Protein backbone atom coordinates (compact mmCIF):
# COMPACT_ATOMS: atom_id res chain seq x y z
CA UNK A 1 0.00 0.00 0.00
CA UNK A 2 1.17 3.55 -0.67
CA UNK A 3 2.45 5.78 2.09
CA UNK A 4 0.12 8.46 3.42
CA UNK A 5 1.93 11.24 1.52
CA UNK A 6 1.60 9.34 -1.77
CA UNK A 7 -2.08 8.55 -1.41
CA UNK A 8 -5.22 9.97 -2.90
CA UNK A 9 -8.76 10.15 -1.64
CA UNK A 10 -11.89 8.82 -3.28
CA UNK A 11 -15.42 8.99 -1.93
CA UNK A 12 -18.28 6.56 -1.45
CA UNK A 13 -21.93 7.62 -1.36
CA UNK A 14 -24.31 4.93 -0.08
CA UNK A 15 -28.10 4.93 -0.35
CA UNK A 16 -30.15 2.07 1.09
CA UNK A 17 -33.65 1.47 -0.25
CA UNK A 18 -36.32 -1.18 -0.75
CA UNK A 19 -39.08 -1.64 -3.34
CA UNK A 20 -36.56 -1.32 -6.20
CA UNK A 21 -35.28 2.01 -4.99
CA UNK A 22 -38.66 3.60 -4.31
CA UNK A 23 -38.50 3.64 -0.49
CA UNK A 24 -35.42 4.83 1.46
CA UNK A 25 -34.59 2.77 4.55
CA UNK A 26 -33.65 4.43 7.83
CA UNK A 27 -31.60 2.56 10.44
CA UNK A 28 -29.68 0.20 8.17
CA UNK A 29 -26.17 -0.66 9.46
CA UNK A 30 -23.52 0.03 6.79
CA UNK A 31 -19.98 -1.27 7.28
CA UNK A 32 -17.10 -0.50 4.96
CA UNK A 33 -13.90 -2.55 5.01
CA UNK A 34 -10.76 -2.20 2.94
CA UNK A 35 -9.93 -5.35 1.05
CA UNK A 36 -6.29 -6.49 1.20
CA UNK A 37 -4.20 -5.77 -1.90
CA UNK A 38 -3.31 -9.45 -2.20
CA UNK A 39 -4.52 -12.67 -0.54
CA UNK A 40 -1.24 -12.80 1.43
CA UNK A 41 -1.98 -9.43 3.09
CA UNK A 42 -3.73 -9.06 6.43
CA UNK A 43 -7.47 -9.39 6.79
CA UNK A 44 -9.88 -6.64 5.87
CA UNK A 45 -9.74 -3.46 7.96
CA UNK A 46 -12.98 -1.91 9.21
CA UNK A 47 -13.00 1.67 7.94
CA UNK A 48 -16.49 2.80 8.93
CA UNK A 49 -19.65 1.63 10.61
CA UNK A 50 -22.63 3.95 10.17
CA UNK A 51 -26.43 3.92 10.27
CA UNK A 52 -28.57 5.34 7.47
CA UNK A 53 -30.63 8.47 8.04
CA UNK A 54 -34.27 9.01 7.11
CA UNK A 55 -33.32 9.51 3.45
CA UNK A 56 -31.59 6.09 3.41
CA UNK A 57 -28.15 7.67 3.12
CA UNK A 58 -25.01 7.86 5.21
CA UNK A 59 -22.71 10.90 5.00
CA UNK A 60 -20.25 10.89 2.09
CA UNK A 61 -17.31 8.69 3.10
CA UNK A 62 -13.73 9.71 2.18
CA UNK A 63 -11.60 6.61 1.50
CA UNK A 64 -7.89 6.13 0.76
CA UNK A 65 -7.13 5.34 -2.88
CA UNK A 66 -4.00 5.26 -5.04
CA UNK A 67 -3.20 8.66 -6.53
CA UNK A 68 -4.87 9.32 -9.88
CA UNK A 69 -1.46 9.62 -11.55
CA UNK A 70 -1.19 5.83 -11.24
CA UNK A 71 -4.25 5.43 -13.47
CA UNK A 72 -2.88 7.70 -16.20
CA UNK A 73 0.09 5.55 -17.17
CA UNK A 74 -0.10 2.03 -18.61
CA UNK A 75 3.37 1.36 -17.19
CA UNK A 76 2.50 1.72 -13.50
CA UNK A 77 4.16 -1.56 -12.57
CA UNK A 78 0.96 -3.59 -12.75
CA UNK A 79 -0.55 -1.87 -9.70
CA UNK A 80 -4.30 -1.34 -9.49
CA UNK A 81 -5.12 2.35 -10.01
CA UNK A 82 -7.96 2.05 -7.50
CA UNK A 83 -8.62 0.63 -4.02
CA UNK A 84 -11.14 -2.14 -3.38
CA UNK A 85 -13.62 -2.10 -0.52
CA UNK A 86 -16.19 -4.46 0.96
CA UNK A 87 -19.59 -2.97 1.76
CA UNK A 88 -21.96 -4.80 4.13
CA UNK A 89 -25.54 -3.64 4.75
CA UNK A 90 -27.90 -5.10 7.34
CA UNK A 91 -31.34 -4.15 8.60
CA UNK A 92 -33.67 -6.24 10.74
CA UNK A 93 -36.46 -7.71 8.64
CA UNK A 94 -34.42 -7.64 5.42
CA UNK A 95 -31.88 -9.89 3.73
CA UNK A 96 -28.34 -8.64 4.39
CA UNK A 97 -26.27 -7.65 1.36
CA UNK A 98 -22.52 -7.68 0.81
CA UNK A 99 -20.80 -5.91 -2.08
CA UNK A 100 -17.35 -7.41 -2.59
CA UNK A 101 -14.79 -5.34 -4.52
CA UNK A 102 -16.29 -1.85 -4.74
CA UNK A 103 -13.65 0.19 -6.64
CA UNK A 104 -12.68 3.64 -5.32
CA UNK A 105 -10.64 6.00 -7.50
CA UNK A 106 -8.78 9.12 -6.34
CA UNK A 107 -10.94 12.24 -6.71
CA UNK A 108 -14.07 10.33 -7.79
CA UNK A 109 -17.38 9.85 -5.95
CA UNK A 110 -18.57 6.26 -6.30
CA UNK A 111 -22.30 5.83 -5.74
CA UNK A 112 -23.61 2.53 -4.39
CA UNK A 113 -27.36 2.03 -4.16
CA UNK A 114 -28.35 -0.95 -2.04
CA UNK A 115 -31.87 -2.30 -2.56
CA UNK A 116 -32.70 -4.55 0.41
CA UNK A 117 -35.21 -7.35 -0.01
CA UNK A 118 -37.66 -7.90 2.84
CA UNK A 119 -37.71 -11.29 4.56
CA UNK A 120 -40.90 -13.23 3.96
CA UNK A 121 -43.29 -13.63 6.86
CA UNK A 122 -42.02 -17.10 7.79
CA UNK A 123 -38.30 -16.48 7.30
CA UNK A 124 -36.00 -16.24 10.28
CA UNK A 125 -34.56 -12.75 10.76
CA UNK A 126 -31.02 -14.19 10.84
CA UNK A 127 -29.25 -12.02 8.27
CA UNK A 128 -26.00 -13.84 8.99
CA UNK A 129 -27.14 -17.20 7.65
CA UNK A 130 -26.12 -18.09 4.09
CA UNK A 131 -29.78 -18.19 3.03
CA UNK A 132 -30.42 -14.67 4.33
CA UNK A 133 -27.55 -12.84 2.66
CA UNK A 134 -26.91 -11.70 -0.91
CA UNK A 135 -23.31 -11.26 -2.02
CA UNK A 136 -22.64 -9.10 -5.07
CA UNK A 137 -19.27 -9.20 -6.79
CA UNK A 138 -18.41 -5.71 -7.98
CA UNK A 139 -16.73 -5.43 -11.40
CA UNK A 140 -13.25 -4.80 -9.92
CA UNK A 141 -13.36 -7.81 -7.60
CA UNK A 142 -12.06 -10.20 -10.25
CA UNK A 143 -8.82 -8.25 -10.54
CA UNK A 144 -7.52 -9.25 -7.11
Backbone as ProteinMPNN parsed JSONL, in Angstrom:
{"seq_chain_A": "XXXXXXXXXXXXXXXXXXXXXXXXXXXXXXXXXXXXXXXXXXXXXXXXXXXXXXXXXXXXXXXXXXXXXXXXXXXXXXXXXXXXXXXXXXXXXXXXXXXXXXXXXXXXXXXXXXXXXXXXXXXXXXXXXXXXXXXXXXXXXXXX", "coords_chain_A": {"N_chain_A": [[0.843, -1.184, 0.0], [0.401, 2.321, -0.572], [2.316, 5.016, 0.852], [1.145, 7.431, 3.272], [1.642, 10.071, 2.333], [1.764, 9.707, -0.366], [-0.783, 9.186, -1.356], [-4.116, 9.108, -2.543], [-7.513, 10.356, -2.351], [-10.665, 8.975, -2.525], [-14.254, 8.834, -2.798], [-17.208, 7.52, -1.25], [-20.59, 7.206, -1.751], [-23.479, 6.122, -0.23], [-26.667, 4.716, -0.556], [-29.494, 3.348, 0.836], [-32.232, 1.366, 0.075], [-35.582, 0.058, -0.483], [-38.073, -1.827, -2.282], [-37.295, -1.702, -4.981], [-35.767, 0.639, -5.083], [-37.586, 2.636, -4.524], [-38.327, 3.269, -1.89], [-36.684, 4.804, 0.701], [-34.541, 3.491, 3.274], [-34.35, 3.832, 6.69], [-32.054, 3.481, 9.4], [-30.483, 1.317, 8.679], [-27.581, -0.69, 9.037], [-24.431, 0.084, 7.937], [-21.386, -1.107, 6.888], [-18.027, -0.567, 6.076], [-15.209, -1.971, 4.686], [-11.737, -2.203, 4.036], [-10.386, -4.027, 1.413], [-7.749, -6.434, 1.323], [-4.678, -5.898, -0.52], [-3.549, -8.097, -1.691], [-4.055, -11.677, -1.516], [-2.25, -12.606, 0.385], [-1.909, -10.547, 2.149], [-2.9, -8.875, 5.224], [-6.032, -9.363, 7.015], [-9.255, -7.922, 6.167], [-9.701, -4.449, 6.883], [-11.724, -2.652, 9.111], [-13.233, 0.249, 8.158], [-15.356, 2.018, 8.459], [-18.373, 2.25, 10.289], [-21.692, 2.833, 10.076], [-25.018, 4.263, 10.382], [-27.934, 4.443, 8.428], [-29.677, 7.459, 7.58], [-32.909, 9.131, 7.628], [-33.362, 9.538, 4.922], [-32.247, 7.327, 3.824], [-29.55, 7.407, 3.44], [-26.0, 7.543, 4.188], [-23.528, 9.799, 5.524], [-21.281, 11.226, 3.072], [-18.445, 9.296, 2.396], [-15.028, 9.621, 2.848], [-12.337, 7.872, 1.386], [-9.207, 6.128, 1.403], [-7.235, 5.945, -1.548], [-5.262, 4.889, -4.38], [-3.099, 7.366, -5.844], [-4.354, 9.448, -8.514], [-2.567, 9.718, -10.6], [-1.432, 7.243, -10.972], [-3.293, 5.914, -12.477], [-3.107, 7.012, -14.93], [-1.029, 6.159, -16.456], [0.023, 3.488, -18.483], [2.183, 2.007, -17.754], [2.468, 1.415, -14.933], [3.642, -0.406, -13.291], [1.998, -2.592, -12.972], [0.264, -2.186, -10.882], [-2.924, -1.792, -9.252], [-5.006, 0.898, -10.183], [-6.826, 1.81, -8.383], [-8.567, 1.472, -5.223], [-9.924, -1.321, -3.436], [-12.969, -2.092, -1.824], [-15.074, -3.551, 0.707], [-18.479, -3.714, 1.181], [-20.96, -3.907, 3.55], [-24.35, -4.382, 4.326], [-26.974, -4.249, 6.602], [-30.209, -4.786, 7.94], [-32.747, -5.217, 10.254], [-35.296, -7.515, 9.488], [-34.852, -7.626, 6.82], [-33.063, -9.095, 4.037], [-29.59, -9.41, 4.389], [-26.952, -7.666, 2.648], [-23.949, -7.947, 0.79], [-21.37, -6.269, -0.791], [-18.754, -7.029, -2.691], [-15.635, -5.915, -3.468], [-15.834, -3.162, -4.263], [-14.854, -0.579, -6.293], [-12.722, 2.221, -5.686], [-11.696, 5.281, -6.79], [-9.168, 7.813, -6.878], [-10.224, 11.073, -6.201], [-12.798, 10.72, -7.18], [-16.32, 10.304, -6.861], [-17.889, 7.489, -5.892], [-20.964, 5.888, -6.314], [-23.127, 3.901, -4.529], [-25.984, 2.167, -4.629], [-28.107, 0.39, -2.58], [-30.434, -2.056, -2.62], [-32.489, -3.395, -0.479], [-34.02, -6.542, 0.235], [-37.071, -7.513, 1.564], [-37.541, -9.875, 4.258], [-39.498, -12.833, 4.016], [-42.678, -13.555, 5.542], [-42.449, -15.915, 7.063], [-39.754, -16.353, 7.266], [-36.678, -16.671, 9.065], [-35.217, -14.038, 10.978], [-32.471, -14.014, 10.718], [-29.928, -12.516, 9.465], [-27.354, -13.311, 9.084], [-27.131, -15.865, 8.232], [-26.365, -18.139, 5.525], [-28.535, -18.361, 3.766], [-29.89, -16.005, 4.123], [-28.483, -13.868, 3.088], [-27.252, -11.764, 0.509], [-24.666, -11.751, -1.806], [-22.775, -9.639, -3.717], [-20.658, -9.442, -6.398], [-18.552, -6.928, -7.207], [-17.534, -5.171, -10.217], [-14.684, -4.777, -10.189], [-13.712, -6.745, -8.532], [-12.761, -9.125, -9.562], [-10.197, -8.66, -10.272], [-8.337, -9.106, -8.314]], "CA_chain_A": [[0.0, 0.0, 0.0], [1.172, 3.545, -0.666], [2.452, 5.784, 2.088], [0.116, 8.456, 3.418], [1.933, 11.242, 1.522], [1.597, 9.344, -1.767], [-2.08, 8.546, -1.414], [-5.223, 9.969, -2.903], [-8.76, 10.148, -1.635], [-11.893, 8.82, -3.285], [-15.417, 8.986, -1.935], [-18.282, 6.556, -1.447], [-21.932, 7.623, -1.356], [-24.308, 4.926, -0.084], [-28.1, 4.932, -0.347], [-30.149, 2.065, 1.089], [-33.654, 1.466, -0.254], [-36.317, -1.178, -0.753], [-39.077, -1.645, -3.341], [-36.56, -1.322, -6.196], [-35.281, 2.014, -4.994], [-38.662, 3.599, -4.306], [-38.499, 3.639, -0.486], [-35.423, 4.834, 1.456], [-34.594, 2.774, 4.547], [-33.653, 4.427, 7.832], [-31.605, 2.56, 10.436], [-29.679, 0.2, 8.166], [-26.173, -0.664, 9.458], [-23.523, 0.029, 6.794], [-19.982, -1.267, 7.275], [-17.097, -0.501, 4.956], [-13.903, -2.548, 5.006], [-10.761, -2.195, 2.939], [-9.926, -5.355, 1.046], [-6.293, -6.49, 1.195], [-4.203, -5.772, -1.897], [-3.313, -9.45, -2.195], [-4.516, -12.667, -0.536], [-1.237, -12.795, 1.433], [-1.981, -9.425, 3.092], [-3.729, -9.059, 6.428], [-7.473, -9.387, 6.788], [-9.883, -6.636, 5.867], [-9.737, -3.459, 7.959], [-12.975, -1.909, 9.209], [-13.003, 1.67, 7.943], [-16.486, 2.801, 8.932], [-19.654, 1.63, 10.605], [-22.633, 3.946, 10.174], [-26.432, 3.919, 10.266], [-28.573, 5.337, 7.469], [-30.625, 8.474, 8.045], [-34.273, 9.008, 7.105], [-33.321, 9.506, 3.453], [-31.593, 6.09, 3.413], [-28.148, 7.674, 3.12], [-25.011, 7.862, 5.207], [-22.708, 10.903, 5.0], [-20.251, 10.89, 2.091], [-17.314, 8.693, 3.099], [-13.727, 9.713, 2.182], [-11.599, 6.613, 1.501], [-7.894, 6.128, 0.758], [-7.134, 5.341, -2.881], [-3.998, 5.256, -5.037], [-3.195, 8.662, -6.532], [-4.87, 9.323, -9.879], [-1.46, 9.618, -11.55], [-1.193, 5.825, -11.244], [-4.246, 5.427, -13.47], [-2.879, 7.704, -16.203], [0.092, 5.547, -17.167], [-0.097, 2.033, -18.61], [3.374, 1.364, -17.194], [2.5, 1.717, -13.501], [4.164, -1.562, -12.571], [0.958, -3.59, -12.751], [-0.548, -1.869, -9.698], [-4.298, -1.336, -9.486], [-5.121, 2.349, -10.015], [-7.963, 2.046, -7.502], [-8.619, 0.63, -4.021], [-11.137, -2.139, -3.378], [-13.615, -2.104, -0.521], [-16.191, -4.46, 0.956], [-19.593, -2.973, 1.755], [-21.96, -4.798, 4.133], [-25.538, -3.635, 4.746], [-27.902, -5.096, 7.345], [-31.343, -4.148, 8.602], [-33.67, -6.241, 10.743], [-36.46, -7.707, 8.64], [-34.416, -7.638, 5.422], [-31.877, -9.888, 3.731], [-28.342, -8.64, 4.392], [-26.271, -7.654, 1.361], [-22.523, -7.676, 0.811], [-20.801, -5.906, -2.084], [-17.347, -7.406, -2.594], [-14.792, -5.344, -4.515], [-16.29, -1.853, -4.736], [-13.65, 0.185, -6.638], [-12.682, 3.637, -5.321], [-10.637, 6.004, -7.499], [-8.784, 9.115, -6.341], [-10.943, 12.238, -6.709], [-14.072, 10.332, -7.788], [-17.378, 9.854, -5.948], [-18.566, 6.258, -6.3], [-22.304, 5.832, -5.742], [-23.607, 2.528, -4.391], [-27.36, 2.035, -4.164], [-28.355, -0.949, -2.043], [-31.866, -2.304, -2.558], [-32.695, -4.546, 0.406], [-35.212, -7.346, -0.011], [-37.664, -7.905, 2.845], [-37.708, -11.292, 4.563], [-40.902, -13.227, 3.961], [-43.294, -13.634, 6.861], [-42.024, -17.104, 7.786], [-38.298, -16.475, 7.301], [-35.997, -16.239, 10.283], [-34.556, -12.75, 10.763], [-31.023, -14.193, 10.839], [-29.252, -12.02, 8.274], [-26.002, -13.844, 8.992], [-27.145, -17.203, 7.653], [-26.124, -18.089, 4.089], [-29.78, -18.193, 3.033], [-30.425, -14.671, 4.327], [-27.554, -12.836, 2.657], [-26.906, -11.695, -0.909], [-23.308, -11.258, -2.02], [-22.639, -9.105, -5.07], [-19.266, -9.199, -6.791], [-18.405, -5.706, -7.978], [-16.725, -5.427, -11.399], [-13.249, -4.795, -9.918], [-13.357, -7.813, -7.599], [-12.06, -10.201, -10.251], [-8.821, -8.255, -10.539], [-7.521, -9.245, -7.105]], "C_chain_A": [[0.881, 1.237, 0.0], [1.277, 4.225, 0.677], [1.413, 6.887, 2.097], [0.366, 9.657, 2.508], [1.74, 10.966, 0.04], [0.264, 8.63, -1.957], [-3.138, 9.564, -1.776], [-6.431, 9.669, -2.044], [-9.898, 10.058, -2.632], [-13.044, 8.884, -2.304], [-16.466, 7.932, -2.274], [-19.577, 7.139, -0.89], [-22.797, 6.371, -1.34], [-25.746, 5.348, 0.174], [-28.754, 3.566, -0.237], [-31.653, 2.243, 0.909], [-34.292, 0.077, -0.231], [-37.335, -0.844, -1.837], [-38.426, -1.088, -4.606], [-36.18, 0.145, -6.235], [-36.331, 3.045, -4.66], [-38.756, 4.102, -2.87], [-37.142, 3.645, 0.213], [-35.596, 4.146, 2.802], [-33.725, 3.45, 5.599], [-33.217, 3.317, 8.782], [-30.82, 1.354, 9.952], [-28.225, 0.382, 8.598], [-25.31, -0.873, 8.22], [-22.106, -0.081, 7.332], [-19.132, -1.289, 6.017], [-15.754, -1.017, 5.437], [-13.006, -2.446, 3.779], [-10.335, -3.624, 2.671], [-8.41, -5.346, 0.947], [-5.888, -6.43, -0.272], [-3.886, -7.125, -2.525], [-3.787, -10.434, -1.132], [-3.523, -12.881, 0.609], [-1.265, -11.675, 2.477], [-2.897, -9.759, 4.266], [-5.207, -9.058, 6.055], [-7.993, -7.978, 6.546], [-9.902, -5.733, 7.101], [-11.085, -2.754, 7.941], [-12.656, -0.421, 9.126], [-14.111, 2.491, 8.609], [-17.663, 1.891, 9.256], [-20.617, 2.778, 10.856], [-24.058, 3.42, 10.019], [-27.081, 4.939, 9.338], [-29.575, 6.269, 8.146], [-31.995, 8.229, 7.399], [-34.322, 8.907, 5.581], [-32.629, 8.247, 2.916], [-30.113, 6.243, 3.135], [-27.292, 7.757, 4.383], [-24.23, 9.052, 4.662], [-21.658, 10.389, 4.015], [-18.986, 10.438, 2.814], [-16.025, 8.889, 2.294], [-12.941, 8.427, 2.442], [-10.242, 6.716, 0.814], [-7.935, 5.392, -0.579], [-5.773, 5.704, -3.463], [-4.157, 6.593, -5.762], [-3.581, 8.488, -8.0], [-3.762, 9.231, -10.923], [-1.17, 8.162, -11.911], [-2.159, 5.258, -12.273], [-4.012, 6.045, -14.846], [-1.774, 7.072, -17.037], [-0.088, 4.034, -17.262], [1.094, 1.305, -17.998], [3.51, 1.692, -15.702], [2.956, 0.516, -12.677], [3.117, -2.615, -12.275], [0.101, -3.346, -11.528], [-1.956, -1.468, -10.119], [-4.346, 0.182, -9.293], [-6.301, 2.739, -9.129], [-7.836, 1.138, -6.28], [-9.933, -0.137, -4.038], [-11.667, -2.197, -1.943], [-14.76, -3.116, -0.497], [-17.262, -3.657, 1.673], [-20.629, -3.982, 2.248], [-23.121, -3.953, 4.656], [-26.52, -4.606, 5.389], [-29.008, -4.235, 7.974], [-32.313, -5.25, 9.004], [-34.908, -6.294, 9.852], [-36.141, -7.761, 7.161], [-33.234, -8.591, 5.257], [-30.661, -8.969, 3.751], [-27.728, -8.692, 2.991], [-24.812, -7.283, 1.565], [-22.072, -7.377, -0.612], [-19.294, -6.083, -1.965], [-16.568, -6.803, -3.762], [-15.316, -4.051, -5.097], [-15.046, -1.005, -5.028], [-13.786, 1.669, -6.266], [-11.455, 4.262, -5.984], [-10.396, 7.349, -6.828], [-9.604, 10.222, -7.013], [-12.31, 11.941, -7.293], [-15.058, 9.921, -6.693], [-18.034, 8.619, -6.56], [-19.912, 6.218, -5.587], [-22.75, 4.379, -5.713], [-25.022, 2.566, -3.822], [-27.574, 0.592, -3.769], [-29.863, -1.106, -1.906], [-32.095, -3.571, -1.741], [-34.031, -5.223, 0.112], [-35.78, -7.786, 1.339], [-37.687, -9.427, 3.011], [-39.19, -11.625, 4.443], [-41.397, -13.449, 5.388], [-42.774, -14.809, 7.681], [-40.511, -17.266, 7.868], [-37.745, -15.995, 8.632], [-35.265, -14.932, 10.004], [-33.041, -12.823, 10.864], [-30.336, -13.778, 9.541], [-27.863, -12.573, 8.098], [-25.975, -15.246, 8.408], [-26.935, -17.109, 6.15], [-27.393, -17.859, 3.28], [-30.314, -16.763, 3.117], [-29.553, -13.556, 3.8], [-27.308, -12.922, 1.163], [-25.511, -11.111, -1.019], [-23.187, -10.868, -3.485], [-21.167, -8.853, -5.337], [-19.237, -7.958, -7.662], [-17.461, -5.972, -9.152], [-15.22, -5.534, -11.129], [-12.795, -5.969, -9.072], [-12.57, -8.93, -8.268], [-10.604, -9.89, -10.522], [-7.935, -8.358, -9.332], [-6.284, -10.054, -7.388]], "O_chain_A": [[1.996, 1.202, 0.521], [0.425, 4.034, 1.546], [0.862, 7.24, 1.054], [-0.585, 10.215, 1.961], [1.567, 11.904, -0.739], [0.187, 7.603, -2.632], [-3.073, 10.725, -1.374], [-6.382, 8.842, -1.133], [-10.079, 10.938, -3.474], [-12.825, 8.978, -1.097], [-16.596, 7.507, -3.422], [-19.656, 7.515, 0.28], [-22.844, 5.638, -2.328], [-26.016, 6.215, 1.004], [-28.587, 2.721, -1.116], [-32.268, 3.133, 1.496], [-33.627, -0.931, 0.007], [-37.439, 0.308, -2.259], [-38.924, -0.143, -5.219], [-36.259, 0.803, -7.273], [-36.007, 4.225, -4.523], [-39.206, 5.224, -2.636], [-36.503, 2.597, 0.312], [-36.669, 4.207, 3.403], [-32.519, 3.616, 5.416], [-33.927, 2.326, 8.951], [-30.522, 0.456, 10.739], [-27.695, 1.491, 8.531], [-25.44, -1.885, 7.532], [-21.673, 0.747, 8.134], [-19.47, -1.939, 5.027], [-15.225, -0.568, 6.454], [-13.457, -2.584, 2.642], [-9.966, -4.352, 3.593], [-7.833, -4.344, 0.525], [-6.638, -6.848, -1.154], [-3.948, -7.28, -3.745], [-3.91, -10.065, 0.036], [-3.923, -13.299, 1.696], [-0.711, -11.83, 3.565], [-3.57, -10.789, 4.283], [-5.573, -8.784, 4.911], [-7.276, -6.989, 6.697], [-10.096, -6.202, 8.223], [-11.543, -2.307, 6.889], [-11.893, 0.101, 9.938], [-13.849, 3.517, 9.236], [-17.907, 0.895, 8.576], [-20.39, 3.603, 11.742], [-24.276, 2.289, 9.586], [-26.822, 6.138, 9.437], [-30.222, 5.918, 9.133], [-32.195, 7.23, 6.708], [-35.214, 8.269, 5.022], [-32.442, 8.106, 1.708], [-29.477, 5.31, 2.645], [-27.788, 8.004, 5.482], [-24.26, 9.299, 3.457], [-21.206, 9.249, 4.12], [-18.511, 11.109, 3.73], [-15.922, 8.384, 1.176], [-12.882, 7.948, 3.575], [-10.136, 7.328, -0.249], [-8.583, 4.355, -0.717], [-5.19, 6.719, -3.082], [-5.245, 6.909, -6.242], [-3.192, 7.516, -8.647], [-3.991, 8.72, -12.02], [-0.717, 7.872, -13.018], [-1.876, 4.226, -12.881], [-4.648, 5.646, -15.821], [-1.604, 7.421, -18.205], [-0.322, 3.369, -16.252], [1.017, 0.101, -17.75], [4.549, 2.188, -15.266], [2.673, 0.445, -11.481], [3.329, -3.458, -11.403], [-0.708, -4.198, -11.162], [-2.164, -0.888, -11.185], [-3.779, 0.695, -8.328], [-6.721, 3.896, -9.136], [-7.091, 0.158, -6.299], [-10.931, 0.333, -4.584], [-10.905, -2.333, -0.986], [-15.325, -3.48, -1.528], [-16.977, -2.99, 2.667], [-21.119, -4.807, 1.478], [-22.916, -2.947, 5.335], [-26.859, -5.641, 4.815], [-28.771, -3.13, 8.462], [-32.659, -6.111, 8.195], [-35.491, -5.265, 9.508], [-37.038, -7.923, 6.333], [-32.501, -8.861, 6.208], [-30.699, -7.873, 3.192], [-27.955, -9.641, 2.241], [-24.475, -6.433, 2.389], [-22.358, -8.143, -1.533], [-18.637, -5.36, -1.215], [-16.817, -7.146, -4.917], [-15.252, -3.855, -6.31], [-14.262, -0.735, -4.118], [-14.824, 2.288, -6.499], [-10.325, 3.825, -5.766], [-11.318, 7.95, -6.275], [-9.67, 10.298, -8.239], [-12.935, 12.84, -7.857], [-14.679, 9.27, -5.719], [-18.658, 8.698, -7.619], [-19.989, 6.485, -4.388], [-22.753, 3.702, -6.741], [-25.228, 2.953, -2.672], [-27.261, -0.324, -4.53], [-30.499, -0.366, -1.156], [-31.918, -4.682, -2.24], [-35.025, -4.573, -0.212], [-35.065, -8.359, 2.161], [-37.832, -10.168, 2.04], [-40.041, -10.786, 4.738], [-40.601, -13.519, 6.325], [-42.67, -14.694, 8.902], [-40.029, -18.221, 8.479], [-38.257, -15.057, 9.243], [-34.746, -14.74, 8.904], [-32.389, -11.801, 11.075], [-30.179, -14.589, 8.628], [-27.236, -12.337, 7.065], [-24.899, -15.767, 8.115], [-27.293, -16.097, 5.548], [-27.345, -17.231, 2.222], [-31.108, -16.352, 2.271], [-29.854, -12.387, 4.041], [-27.171, -14.013, 0.61], [-25.207, -10.093, -0.398], [-23.462, -11.668, -4.379], [-20.506, -8.133, -4.589], [-19.833, -7.938, -8.738], [-16.664, -6.907, -9.092], [-14.544, -6.321, -11.791], [-11.592, -6.171, -8.909], [-11.789, -9.613, -7.606], [-9.853, -10.762, -10.957], [-6.863, -7.752, -9.313], [-5.473, -10.277, -6.489]]}, "name": "protein", "num_of_chains": 1, "seq": "XXXXXXXXXXXXXXXXXXXXXXXXXXXXXXXXXXXXXXXXXXXXXXXXXXXXXXXXXXXXXXXXXXXXXXXXXXXXXXXXXXXXXXXXXXXXXXXXXXXXXXXXXXXXXXXXXXXXXXXXXXXXXXXXXXXXXXXXXXXXXXXX"}
